[in-house]
Amino acid sequence: MLGTKNRSSGRGHDVKRPSIGDVARHAGVSTATVSRALNAPGTVAEKTRRKVQQAVDALHYVQSETARNFKKQRASAVLVVASDIGNIYYSEIFRGIQRRAEASNYAISIANPSPGGTREMILSTLRTARVDGVIILSGHQIADADLGLLRQLYAGPPPLVALSEERGSLKIPHVLIDNERAGCLAGRHLVAMGHKRIGHVQGPHDTPVRRARRNGLRRALAEAGLSLDADHLFEGGFNAEGGRAAAERFLTLEERPTAVFCANDEAAMGFIAQLHHHGIAVPRDLSVMGFDDIALADTYVPALTTVHQPREEMGREAMGLLLDIIEKRLADPVPVVELPVHLVPRDSVRAFDDGSGKQ
């Protein structure tokens, strides 16, 4: 990890900055091994890398050559860290980042670190100046200690930007949408279409987006004098398999919702597909709504009513924030960019007009 000067206690003057030799002695390895661990970590065994990193952390060591590189040159490259690069959700975000980067002559590399490896990857690439900045799409939290040490190295805001699910949840610049407002928008549409029994396939456990979209739906129902029945809340997640599982739970209900709002489009597609296997047609027998407006939403059958999340614009804004930091145009306080969402009505939701109260 990166470090700053050690302060002597009570004397008002600086203690000598630790050297690479100090790190080597502390870790019990050679200086060459320390150099490889910091500059080419892939060439050093994980156990040794860990020992070196612990020594760096303990001594608050900063590579002087790296510090000089920050002032002299740039890599003209940016690292994008994602938790699942194969997820269709990220495709438009990547496009937005790349287009904004190319316009400023920056190359983009994308990484999908192993579980628990995000911190090491971010710190390593910034410490060795292999990239000029990092955009985090994975929701990874940067520890206060790491941020403080990075600020010392960069003499200001470190070149870190993230996409976030919740305003103020990160201490670095971030881009987001108002997920609660978006959930409310979805709920209001279903209410306006005449639905009174509305269900919800929820997002992943312990995530801000799960709470926010559910709370937004609840707010829309409360505005109409309705409530969200506990039996109409389904576990699902953000994939088709979760949607299929939610559909199986839906089928066990005696009194079913007439419309279901799913936490994202993939879950909605899985939900619809599973119902189709049981002879339930959407929207003839049930209205289903998604979220995100992924590329397949308008070609799926039925075309999916959804909330459009401006993912390409989110990518552009994230890259723009990062460029502002790199070019020293961005100072504290930490900026937050919130982008608007909008409803996209298609075929999977229809008006509920059966006078009997049953579909």
VOBA-1610 file (N, C-alpha, C; in pm, whole numbers, padded with zeros to 5 digits, always signed):
BEGIN
Met+00085-00118+00000Met+00000+00000+00000Met+00089+00123+00000Leu+00033+00236-00036Leu+00108+00358-00046Leu+00119+00426+00088Gly+00215+00512+00102Gly+00231+00573+00231Gly+00271+00717+00225Thr+00285+00778+00339Thr+00325+00916+00353Thr+00437+00923+00456Lys+00482+01042+00485Lys+00591+01058+00581Lys+00548+01016+00720Asn+00640+00947+00788Asn+00619+00923+00930Asn+00652+01050+01005Arg+00572+01083+01105Arg+00596+01202+01184Arg+00660+01163+01317Ser+00765+01234+01355Ser+00825+01208+01486Ser+00733+01261+01593Ser+00733+01197+01707Ser+00641+01235+01813Ser+00700+01347+01895Gly+00631+01461+01890Gly+00663+01572+01977Gly+00784+01653+01937Arg+00849+01628+01821Arg+00971+01701+01788Arg+00951+01797+01670Gly+00835+01780+01595Gly+00806+01875+01489Gly+00893+01861+01367His+00968+01749+01351His+01044+01730+01229His+01019+01589+01175Asp+01053+01570+01045Asp+01018+01446+00976Asp+01120+01336+01006Val+01067+01216+01020Val+01152+01098+01028Val+01195+01061+00887Lys+01313+01003+00873Lys+01365+00963+00742Lys+01265+00873+00670Arg+01239+00906+00542Arg+01148+00825+00461Arg+01201+00683+00446Pro+01117+00582+00467Pro+01166+00444+00453Pro+01211+00414+00311Ser+01314+00331+00299Ser+01368+00293+00168Ser+01322+00154+00130Ile+01355+00117+00006Ile+01321-00017-00039Ile+01397-00122+00042Gly+01517-00085+00089Gly+01593-00176+00175Gly+01523-00199+00307Asp+01463-00092+00362Asp+01387-00108+00487Asp+01272-00205+00467Val+01203-00193+00355Val+01092-00284+00326Val+01142-00427+00315Ala+01255-00444+00245Ala+01311-00578+00227Ala+01347-00641+00361Arg+01411-00563+00448Arg+01447-00617+00579Arg+01323-00651+00661His+01224-00565+00656His+01101-00589+00732His+01030-00715+00682Ala+01034-00738+00551Ala+00965-00854+00493Ala+01051-00979+00494Gly+01181-00963+00516Gly+01271-01078+00514Gly+01298-01130+00375Val+01303-01039+00277Val+01331-01078+00138Val+01437-00983+00082Ser+01478-01006-00041Ser+01576-00919-00104Ser+01510-00794-00161Thr+01590-00690-00187Thr+01535-00569-00248Thr+01483-00597-00388Ala+01548-00691-00459Ala+01500-00727-00593Ala+01360-00788-00586Thr+01338-00870-00484Thr+01205-00931-00467Thr+01101-00824-00438Val+01137-00725-00354Val+01044-00615-00325Val+01010-00541-00454Ser+01111-00513-00534Ser+01089-00441-00660Ser+00995-00518-00751Arg+01019-00651-00764Arg+00932-00731-00850Arg+00790-00736-00794Ala+00778-00750-00661Ala+00644-00758-00600Ala+00564-00631-00623Leu+00632-00516-00628Leu+00563-00389-00646Leu+00539-00354-00792Asn+00632-00393-00879Asn+00625-00350-01018Asn+00580-00460-01114Ala+00599-00585-01077Ala+00555-00696-01161Ala+00501-00806-01070Pro+00388-00779-01001Pro+00340-00873-00898Pro+00311-01012-00950Gly+00284-01025-01079Gly+00256-01156-01135Gly+00376-01249-01136Thr+00495-01193-01117Thr+00617-01276-01118Thr+00658-01322-00979Val+00580-01287-00878Val+00615-01319-00740Val+00504-01403-00677Ala+00543-01502-00599Ala+00444-01589-00534Ala+00352-01507-00443Glu+00228-01553-00434Glu+00128-01478-00357Glu+00171-01460-00211Lys+00229-01564-00150Lys+00272-01553-00010Lys+00379-01445+00006Thr+00471-01439-00089Thr+00577-01337-00083Thr+00519-01198-00107Arg+00429-01187-00205Arg+00364-01058-00230Arg+00295-01007-00105Arg+00231-01099-00033Arg+00159-01059+00088Arg+00257-01007+00194Lys+00371-01075+00209Lys+00472-01030+00306Lys+00524-00891+00270Val+00550-00870+00140Val+00599-00739+00097Val+00493-00632+00120Gln+00368-00664+00087Gln+00260-00567+00105Gln+00243-00530+00251Gln+00254-00628+00339Gln+00245-00601+00483Gln+00357-00509+00529Ala+00474-00529+00474Ala+00587-00442+00509Ala+00565-00300+00457Val+00516-00290+00334Val+00486-00158+00275Val+00383-00085+00361Asp+00279-00158+00402Asp+00173-00098+00485Asp+00230-00052+00619Ala+00311-00139+00679Ala+00362-00108+00813Ala+00455+00013+00812Leu+00536+00025+00706Leu+00636+00132+00700Leu+00588+00256+00628His+00466+00249+00566His+00413+00360+00486His+00513+00399+00376Tyr+00555+00296+00303Tyr+00657+00316+00200Tyr+00596+00368+00071Val+00660+00465+00009Val+00622+00517-00123Val+00742+00505-00215Gln+00721+00447-00334Gln+00830+00436-00429Gln+00863+00574-00485Ser+00982+00619-00463Ser+01020+00753-00506Ser+01019+00765-00658Glu+01060+00659-00726Glu+01061+00664-00873Glu+00920+00677-00927Thr+00827+00606-00864Thr+00688+00617-00906Thr+00638+00758-00886Ala+00671+00817-00771Ala+00627+00954-00744Ala+00679+01048-00851Arg+00807+01028-00895Arg+00861+01114-01001Arg+00787+01090-01132Asn+00751+00963-01158Asn+00680+00934-01282Asn+00547+01006-01291Phe+00480+01022-01178Phe+00352+01090-01180Phe+00367+01233-01232Lys+00481+01297-01202Lys+00503+01434-01242Lys+00554+01445-01385Lys+00625+01342-01431Lys+00694+01353-01559Lys+00612+01302-01677Gln+00533+01197-01657Gln+00472+01133-01772Gln+00339+01069-01736Arg+00266+01034-01839Arg+00139+00965-01821Arg+00139+00839-01905Ala+00059+00745-01862Ala+00048+00620-01936Ala-00054+00629-02048Ser-00140+00732-02044Ser-00250+00748-02140Ser-00336+00622-02144Ala-00358+00566-02024Ala-00437+00444-02012Ala-00519+00449-01884Val-00635+00385-01890Val-00727+00381-01776Val-00771+00237-01756Leu-00778+00195-01630Leu-00824+00061-01596Leu-00969+00068-01551Val-01053-00021-01605Val-01192-00034-01563Val-01206-00168-01491Val-01252-00164-01366Val-01265-00285-01285Val-01413-00320-01271Ala-01449-00439-01315Ala-01588-00485-01309Ala-01594-00619-01238Ser-01707-00646-01174Ser-01722-00772-01102Ser-01756-00888-01195Asp-01815-00858-01312Asp-01855-00964-01406Asp-01857-00904-01546Ile-01743-00911-01616Ile-01732-00844-01745Ile-01823-00908-01850Gly-01873-01028-01824Gly-01964-01093-01919Gly-02108-01050-01904Asn-02139-00972-01800Asn-02276-00929-01775Asn-02319-00827-01879Ile-02434-00853-01945Ile-02482-00765-02049Ile-02508-00624-01998Tyr-02532-00610-01868Tyr-02556-00479-01808Tyr-02440-00384-01833Tyr-02317-00437-01832Tyr-02200-00351-01843Tyr-02168-00307-01986Ser-02226-00370-02086Ser-02183-00346-02224Ser-02194-00199-02264Glu-02306-00136-02234Glu-02323+00005-02272Glu-02237+00097-02185Ile-02214+00059-02060Ile-02125+00138-01975Ile-01984+00137-02034Phe-01935+00018-02074Phe-01804+00009-02137Phe-01798+00098-02261Arg-01905+00096-02341Arg-01907+00175-02464Arg-01895+00325-02432Gly-01969+00369-02331Gly-01962+00509-02294Gly-01824+00550-02245Ile-01762+00464-02163Ile-01627+00492-02115Ile-01529+00499-02232Gln-01539+00400-02321Gln-01443+00392-02431Gln-01454+00511-02525Arg-01576+00550-02557Arg-01592+00663-02649Arg-01537+00792-02591Arg-01562+00814-02463Arg-01510+00936-02399Arg-01359+00929-02386Ala-01306+00811-02359Ala-01162+00795-02346Ala-01091+00815-02479Glu-01145+00754-02584Glu-01082+00767-02716Glu-01080+00911-02764Ala-01183+00987-02729Ala-01187+01128-02769Ala-01075+01208-02704Ser-01023+01156-02592Ser-00912+01223-02523Ser-00781+01146-02536Asn-00777+01050-02630Asn-00656+00973-02660Asn-00609+00887-02543Tyr-00704+00827-02475Tyr-00673+00732-02369Tyr-00715+00591-02412Ala-00632+00493-02378Ala-00666+00353-02401Ala-00736+00298-02277Ile-00822+00199-02299Ile-00898+00137-02190Ile-00860-00009-02177Ser-00837-00053-02055Ser-00824-00196-02028Ser-00929-00233-01924Ile-00982-00354-01935Ile-01089-00400-01846Ile-01040-00520-01767Ala-01065-00517-01638Ala-01020-00626-01550Ala-01137-00681-01471Asn-01132-00811-01449Asn-01232-00881-01369Asn-01156-00956-01258Pro-01117-00886-01150Pro-01032-00949-01050Pro-01101-01062-00977Ser-01023-01152-00925Ser-01077-01261-00845Ser-01137-01205-00718Pro-01229-01279-00655Pro-01287-01232-00529Pro-01179-01197-00428Gly-01188-01078-00374Gly-01089-01033-00277Gly-00966-00971-00338Gly-00956-00972-00472Gly-00837-00919-00536Gly-00850-00778-00588Thr-00966-00716-00569Thr-00989-00583-00625Thr-00896-00480-00565Arg-00882-00481-00432Arg-00798-00381-00365Arg-00654-00388-00416Glu-00600-00508-00418Glu-00460-00525-00460Glu-00441-00477-00603Met-00537-00508-00690Met-00525-00468-00830Met-00526-00316-00844Ile-00619-00250-00775Ile-00630-00105-00785Ile-00504-00037-00732Leu-00462-00077-00612Leu-00345-00013-00553Leu-00218-00040-00633Ser-00205-00161-00683Ser-00085-00197-00758Ser-00074-00116-00887Thr-00184-00104-00961Thr-00179-00032-01088Thr-00156+00117-01068Leu-00212+00173-00962Leu-00190+00316-00936Leu-00051+00341-00879Arg-00006+00253-00792Arg+00124+00272-00728Arg+00238+00267-00830Thr+00225+00184-00930Thr+00332+00167-01028Thr+00312+00253-01151Ala+00207+00336-01151Ala+00181+00430-01261Ala+00160+00358-01394Arg+00109+00234-01389Arg+00081+00164-01515Arg-00042+00220-01584Val-00128+00286-01509Val-00244+00355-01565Val-00253+00492-01500Asp-00330+00580-01563Asp-00348+00714-01509Asp-00467+00724-01415Gly-00552+00622-01415Gly-00668+00624-01327Gly-00747+00496-01336Val-00842+00482-01245Val-00922+00360-01236Val-01069+00397-01222Ile-01154+00328-01297Ile-01300+00339-01284Ile-01350+00207-01228Ile-01422+00214-01117Ile-01468+00094-01047Ile-01617+00075-01072Leu-01652-00037-01133Leu-01793-00068-01159Leu-01847-00172-01064Ser-01762-00225-00978Ser-01798-00342-00898Ser-01860-00310-00764Gly-01870-00181-00728Gly-01923-00145-00596Gly-01823-00164-00484His-01694-00182-00519His-01591-00205-00418His-01569-00078-00336Gln-01564-00093-00206Gln-01536+00018-00115Gln-01385+00036-00100Ile-01340+00161-00109Ile-01199+00192-00087Ile-01183+00233+00059Ala-01098+00163+00132Ala-01078+00192+00274Ala-01022+00332+00294Asp-01060+00394+00406Asp-01012+00528+00436Asp-00860+00536+00438Ala-00797+00433+00494Ala-00650+00434+00501Ala-00589+00434+00361Asp-00646+00353+00270Asp-00596+00349+00133Asp-00616+00483+00064Leu-00733+00544+00083Leu-00759+00674+00022Leu-00664+00780+00074Gly-00639+00778+00204Gly-00549+00877+00262Gly-00408+00866+00206Leu-00361+00744+00191Leu-00227+00724+00139Leu-00218+00759-00010Leu-00323+00729-00084Leu-00327+00767-00226Leu-00328+00919-00241Arg-00401+00986-00153Arg-00404+01133-00159Arg-00264+01191-00135Gln-00188+01128-00048Gln-00052+01174-00024Gln+00033+01158-00149Leu+00020+01045-00215Leu+00101+01020-00333Leu+00067+01117-00446Tyr-00064+01142-00465Tyr-00109+01227-00576Tyr-00118+01374-00537Ala-00091+01405-00410Ala-00100+01543-00361Ala-00237+01603-00393Gly-00340+01526-00372Gly-00477+01570-00399Gly-00565+01449-00423Pro-00683+01471-00484Pro-00774+01358-00508Pro-00709+01250-00594Pro-00707+01126-00551Pro-00651+01019-00635Pro-00743+00994-00754Pro-00688+00944-00866Pro-00768+00923-00987Pro-00853+00796-00977Leu-00956+00805-00895Leu-01048+00695-00873Leu-01190+00746-00889Val-01269+00677-00970Val-01410+00711-00991Val-01489+00581-00989Ala-01613+00588-00945Ala-01693+00466-00936Ala-01835+00490-00983Leu-01902+00383-01019Leu-02047+00382-01029Leu-02101+00336-00895Ser-02208+00399-00849Ser-02259+00369-00717Ser-02409+00346-00722Glu-02459+00270-00625Glu-02602+00245-00615Glu-02670+00341-00518Glu-02589+00419-00444Glu-02646+00501-00339Glu-02563+00628-00322Arg-02628+00742-00324Arg-02560+00870-00310Arg-02483+00877-00177Gly-02359+00922-00187Gly-02279+00941-00067Gly-02224+00814-00005Ser-02246+00699-00069Ser-02199+00574-00011Ser-02049+00555-00032Leu-01990+00631-00123Leu-01847+00622-00152Leu-01781+00757-00126Lys-01653+00753-00089Lys-01579+00876-00062Lys-01493+00917-00180Ile-01526+00865-00298Ile-01461+00906-00421Ile-01571+00953-00516Pro-01537+01030-00619Pro-01640+01075-00713Pro-01717+00957-00770His-01850+00971-00780His-01928+00860-00832His-02047+00908-00914Val-02095+00817-00997Val-02207+00841-01088Val-02317+00744-01050Leu-02441+00791-01051Leu-02550+00705-01009Leu-02682+00754-01064Ile-02787+00674-01042Ile-02925+00716-01062Ile-02995+00711-00927Asp-03111+00774-00918Asp-03191+00766-00796Asp-03279+00641-00806Asn-03233+00531-00746Asn-03303+00404-00760Asn-03441+00405-00693Glu-03456+00479-00585Glu-03588+00485-00521Glu-03687+00560-00610Arg-03644+00671-00667Arg-03731+00743-00759Arg-03767+00656-00879Ala-03669+00579-00927Ala-03694+00492-01042Ala-03795+00383-01008Gly-03784+00324-00887Gly-03882+00225-00845Gly-04020+00285-00832Cys-04024+00410-00785Cys-04153+00480-00774Cys-04213+00503-00912Leu-04130+00538-01007Leu-04175+00559-01145Leu-04239+00432-01201Ala-04176+00319-01175Ala-04231+00191-01221Ala-04366+00163-01154Gly-04373+00183-01023Gly-04497+00159-00951Gly-04610+00248-00998Arg-04580+00374-01021Arg-04684+00467-01067Arg-04739+00425-01203His-04653+00373-01288His-04701+00329-01419His-04798+00212-01405Leu-04762+00116-01321Leu-04851+00001-01305Leu-04984+00042-01242Val-04978+00134-01146Val-05102+00184-01085Val-05186+00257-01190Ala-05120+00339-01272Ala-05192+00413-01377Ala-05257+00320-01477Met-05201+00200-01493Met-05260+00101-01585Met-05371+00021-01518Gly-05412+00060-01398Gly-05527+00001-01332Gly-05498-00114-01239His-05370-00145-01214His-05335-00258-01128His-05336-00217-00982Lys-05394-00303-00899Lys-05400-00279-00754Lys-05323-00384-00676Arg-05315-00503-00727Arg-05232-00608-00664Arg-05103-00620-00744Ile-04999-00561-00688Ile-04871-00552-00760Ile-04763-00624-00679Gly-04689-00710-00746Gly-04581-00784-00682Gly-04445-00731-00723His-04343-00781-00657His-04207-00732-00685His-04106-00845-00672Val-04028-00867-00777Val-03913-00957-00772Val-03793-00873-00732Gln-03737-00901-00615Gln-03637-00814-00556Gln-03496-00840-00610Gly-03410-00741-00592Gly-03270-00754-00629Gly-03194-00837-00527Pro-03062-00846-00544Pro-02980-00929-00454Pro-02986-00880-00309His-02967-00973-00217His-02968-00941-00074His-02862-00837-00038Asp-02893-00758+00064Asp-02796-00668+00126Asp-02733-00570+00027Thr-02812-00523-00069Thr-02763-00422-00162Thr-02852-00299-00154Pro-02793-00180-00166Pro-02875-00059-00163Pro-02982-00057-00271Val-02950-00111-00388Val-03047-00106-00498Val-03171-00190-00465Arg-03154-00300-00394Arg-03268-00382-00355Arg-03365-00301-00270Arg-03311-00235-00168Arg-03395-00155-00079Arg-03457-00037-00150Ala-03378+00031-00230Ala-03425+00155-00292Ala-03538+00129-00391Arg-03524+00030-00479Arg-03629+00005-00579Arg-03756-00048-00512Arg-03739-00130-00409Arg-03856-00179-00335Arg-03926-00064-00262Asn-03847+00024-00200Asn-03906+00137-00130Asn-03976+00233-00225Gly-03918+00250-00344Gly-03983+00335-00442Gly-04118+00279-00486Leu-04123+00147-00506Leu-04250+00083-00540Leu-04351+00102-00428Arg-04307+00082-00305Arg-04396+00100-00190Arg-04451+00244-00186Arg-04365+00340-00215Arg-04409+00480-00212Arg-04516+00506-00317Ala-04498+00450-00435Ala-04598+00469-00541Ala-04732+00406-00503Leu-04726+00288-00441Leu-04850+00222-00400Leu-04917+00301-00288Ala-04839+00352-00194Ala-04896+00430-00084Ala-04965+00555-00136Glu-04909+00617-00238Glu-04971+00735-00297Glu-05110+00705-00351Ala-05130+00580-00391Ala-05259+00539-00447Ala-05348+00470-00343Gly-05305+00473-00217Gly-05381+00407-00111Gly-05369+00257-00112Leu-05262+00206-00172Leu-05240+00062-00182Leu-05119+00023-00097Ser-05097-00106-00083Ser-04980-00154-00009Ser-04919-00272-00082Leu-04794-00301-00045Leu-04721-00413-00105Leu-04732-00532-00011Asp-04810-00630-00050Asp-04834-00749+00033Asp-04704-00828+00048Ala-04676-00872+00169Ala-04554-00949+00194Ala-04549-01075+00108Asp-04665-01136+00081Asp-04668-01256-00003Asp-04636-01226-00149His-04639-01098-00184His-04613-01059-00323His-04472-01005-00342Leu-04388-01025-00240Leu-04245-00995-00251Leu-04171-01125-00278Phe-04099-01131-00388Phe-04032-01255-00430Phe-03881-01235-00433Glu-03808-01334-00385Glu-03663-01332-00401Glu-03630-01362-00547Gly-03531-01288-00599Gly-03499-01309-00740Gly-03354-01284-00772Gly-03309-01162-00751Gly-03172-01128-00790Gly-03169-01061-00925Phe-03051-01062-00987Phe-03030-00990-01112Phe-03001-01083-01229Asn-03056-01203-01227Asn-03034-01291-01341Asn-03161-01369-01373Ala-03160-01434-01489Ala-03278-01506-01536Ala-03315-01620-01443Glu-03215-01688-01387Glu-03246-01799-01298Glu-03321-01751-01175Gly-03282-01635-01123Gly-03356-01578-01011Gly-03499-01546-01048Gly-03518-01497-01170Gly-03654-01470-01217Gly-03737-01596-01230Arg-03674-01703-01276Arg-03745-01831-01287Arg-03789-01882-01150Ala-03698-01871-01053Ala-03731-01916-00917Ala-03846-01833-00859Ala-03844-01702-00886Ala-03952-01616-00838Ala-04085-01656-00901Ala-04081-01695-01028Ala-04204-01738-01095Ala-04262-01863-01030Glu-04176-01955-00990Glu-04225-02076-00923Glu-04294-02041-00791Arg-04238-01945-00719Arg-04303-01900-00596Arg-04436-01832-00627Phe-04440-01752-00732Phe-04563-01685-00775Phe-04673-01787-00801Leu-04638-01898-00862Leu-04737-01998-00901Leu-04801-02067-00780Thr-04738-02059-00664Thr-04794-02124-00545Thr-04901-02040-00476Leu-04915-01914-00517Leu-05007-01823-00448Leu-05153-01848-00488Glu-05242-01838-00391Glu-05385-01847-00422Glu-05435-01716-00481Glu-05394-01605-00419Glu-05430-01474-00473Glu-05304-01411-00531Arg-05296-01408-00662Arg-05175-01361-00728Arg-05185-01213-00765Pro-05071-01146-00773Pro-05071-01009-00826Pro-05118-01009-00971Thr-05168-00896-01015Thr-05204-00881-01157Thr-05089-00820-01236Ala-04990-00767-01165Ala-04871-00710-01228Ala-04752-00733-01137Val-04635-00754-01196Val-04512-00776-01119Val-04402-00687-01176Phe-04338-00611-01087Phe-04222-00528-01122Phe-04097-00603-01080Cys-04010-00633-01177Cys-03887-00706-01149Cys-03769-00609-01137Ala-03673-00644-01051Ala-03564-00553-01018Ala-03471-00527-01136Asn-03470-00615-01235Asn-03398-00583-01358Asn-03458-00664-01474Asp-03411-00634-01595Asp-03469-00695-01714Asp-03441-00845-01723Glu-03321-00886-01685Glu-03289-01028-01695Glu-03379-01112-01604Ala-03403-01062-01483Ala-03494-01134-01393Ala-03635-01136-01453Ala-03677-01026-01514Ala-03810-01021-01576Ala-03821-01123-01688Met-03716-01138-01767Met-03719-01234-01878Met-03726-01377-01827Gly-03650-01406-01722Gly-03658-01539-01663Gly-03795-01566-01604Phe-03852-01467-01540Phe-03986-01477-01481Phe-04090-01508-01588Ile-04086-01433-01697Ile-04182-01451-01806Ile-04164-01589-01870Ala-04039-01628-01894Ala-04014-01757-01960Ala-04067-01873-01876Gln-04047-01866-01744Gln-04094-01974-01658Gln-04246-01980-01655Leu-04311-01865-01651Leu-04458-01863-01654Leu-04510-01922-01785His-04440-01893-01894His-04481-01946-02025His-04485-02099-02023His-04390-02161-01955His-04387-02307-01946His-04508-02362-01871His-04570-02279-01791His-04689-02321-01715His-04818-02268-01777Gly-04808-02221-01900Gly-04929-02179-01972Gly-04981-02041-01936Ile-04901-01961-01867Ile-04942-01825-01831Ile-04876-01729-01928Ala-04957-01653-02000Ala-04906-01564-02104Ala-04897-01421-02052Val-04790-01354-02089Val-04769-01213-02057Val-04779-01135-02189Pro-04866-01031-02194Pro-04940-00970-02083Pro-05086-01015-02071Arg-05124-01118-02146Arg-05266-01158-02142Arg-05312-01193-02001Asp-05233-01273-01931Asp-05272-01319-01797Asp-05205-01241-01684Leu-05098-01175-01715Leu-05021-01105-01611Leu-04934-01000-01679Ser-04924-00881-01619Ser-04833-00778-01667Ser-04700-00788-01592Val-04590-00776-01665Val-04457-00786-01605Val-04371-00669-01654Met-04299-00611-01561Met-04216-00495-01593Met-04074-00519-01545Gly-03975-00471-01620Gly-03835-00487-01584Gly-03770-00355-01545Phe-03637-00356-01549Phe-03560-00237-01513Phe-03424-00246-01580Asp-03376-00140-01637Asp-03245-00121-01701Asp-03258-00085-01848Asp-03353-00150-01921Asp-03367-00133-02066Asp-03241-00182-02137Ile-03206-00309-02113Ile-03090-00369-02180Ile-03121-00386-02329Ala-03018-00419-02406Ala-03031-00423-02551Ala-03138-00521-02598Leu-03161-00629-02522Leu-03259-00731-02563Leu-03402-00695-02526Ala-03421-00590-02448Ala-03555-00562-02393Ala-03658-00536-02501Asp-03619-00470-02611Asp-03718-00437-02713Asp-03736-00547-02817Thr-03648-00649-02815Thr-03663-00760-02909Thr-03718-00886-02842Tyr-03721-00886-02709Tyr-03779-00998-02636Tyr-03928-01006-02669Val-03986-01124-02656Val-04130-01142-02682Val-04196-01186-02552Pro-04285-01101-02497Pro-04323-00968-02547Pro-04215-00864-02518Ala-04212-00760-02601Ala-04117-00650-02577Ala-04141-00596-02436Leu-04031-00574-02365Leu-04039-00552-02222Leu-04060-00405-02185Thr-04167-00380-02112Thr-04184-00250-02047Thr-04082-00241-01935Thr-04012-00128-01929Thr-03899-00120-01836Thr-03869+00025-01800Val-03775+00043-01708Val-03722+00174-01675Val-03584+00185-01737His-03565+00286-01818His-03438+00303-01888His-03334+00364-01796Gln-03224+00292-01777Gln-03110+00343-01702Gln-03003+00385-01804Pro-02960+00511-01803Pro-02872+00563-01911Pro-02728+00515-01894Arg-02705+00387-01922Arg-02576+00327-01889Arg-02461+00382-01973Glu-02485+00407-02102Glu-02376+00464-02183Glu-02338+00603-02131Glu-02438+00683-02096Glu-02411+00815-02041Glu-02340+00804-01906Met-02376+00703-01827Met-02308+00682-01700Met-02159+00656-01722Gly-02129+00576-01824Gly-01989+00549-01857Gly-01916+00674-01901Arg-01982+00754-01986Arg-01919+00879-02031Arg-01893+00974-01914Glu-01991+00985-01825Glu-01976+01076-01711Glu-01864+01028-01618Ala-01856+00898-01597Ala-01750+00844-01511Ala-01613+00875-01570Met-01599+00855-01701Met-01471+00884-01766Met-01443+01033-01761Gly-01545+01115-01777Gly-01527+01260-01769Gly-01478+01304-01632Leu-01536+01247-01527Leu-01490+01278-01392Leu-01343+01238-01373Leu-01309+01120-01425Leu-01172+01073-01410Leu-01074+01166-01483Leu-01111+01210-01603Leu-01025+01303-01676Leu-01008+01434-01601Asp-01115+01479-01536Asp-01106+01602-01456Asp-01004+01587-01343Ile-01001+01468-01281Ile-00904+01444-01175Ile-00762+01440-01232Ile-00745+01365-01341Ile-00613+01351-01402Ile-00558+01487-01446Glu-00646+01571-01501Glu-00603+01702-01549Glu-00605+01809-01440Lys-00626+01765-01315Lys-00624+01856-01200Lys-00734+01962-01209Arg-00847+01924-01271Arg-00959+02018-01277Arg-01061+01993-01168Leu-01039+01890-01090Leu-01137+01848-00990Leu-01076+01856-00851Ala-01144+01926-00764Ala-01098+01938-00625Ala-01211+01894-00533Asp-01180+01886-00405Asp-01283+01852-00308Asp-01389+01962-00305Pro-01511+01938-00262Pro-01561+01810-00210Pro-01586+01707-00320Val-01612+01585-00277Val-01630+01475-00372Val-01757+01499-00455Pro-01744+01506-00587Pro-01863+01529-00670Pro-01944+01401-00693Val-02073+01421-00704Val-02165+01311-00735Val-02247+01353-00856Val-02251+01269-00959Val-02331+01297-01079Val-02451+01205-01079Glu-02570+01262-01072Glu-02693+01183-01076Glu-02760+01203-01211Leu-02789+01094-01279Leu-02849+01099-01412Leu-02996+01058-01406Pro-03079+01114-01493Pro-03222+01083-01489Pro-03254+00949-01555Val-03366+00892-01514Val-03419+00770-01576Val-03554+00804-01640His-03601+00715-01725His-03735+00737-01780His-03802+00604-01811Leu-03933+00606-01815Leu-04012+00487-01841Leu-04013+00456-01990Val-04006+00327-02023Val-04017+00283-02162Val-04132+00183-02171Pro-04253+00230-02207Pro-04367+00138-02217Pro-04360+00055-02344Arg-04376-00079-02326Arg-04379-00167-02442Arg-04496-00265-02425Asp-04476-00390-02463Asp-04589-00483-02473Asp-04615-00568-02350Ser-04522-00574-02255Ser-04536-00670-02145Ser-04629-00622-02034Val-04676-00499-02044Val-04772-00445-01947Val-04895-00397-02023Arg-05013-00438-01975Arg-05136-00387-02035Arg-05230-00341-01924Ala-05328-00261-01963Ala-05424-00209-01866Ala-05506-00323-01805Phe-05528-00312-01676Phe-05613-00408-01607Phe-05754-00350-01605Asp-05843-00414-01683Asp-05978-00357-01697Asp-06088-00462-01678Asp-06053-00574-01616Asp-06154-00678-01593Asp-06241-00636-01473Gly-06365-00610-01498Gly-06455-00564-01393Gly-06474-00663-01281Ser-06440-00788-01301Ser-06458-00888-01195Ser-06350-00879-01088Gly-06243-00802-01118Gly-06132-00793-01024Gly-06032-00904-01040Lys-06057-00994-01137Lys-05963-01104-01163Lys-05924-01100-01308Gln-05798-01136-01332Gln-05753-01144-01470Gln-05768-01284-01524
//
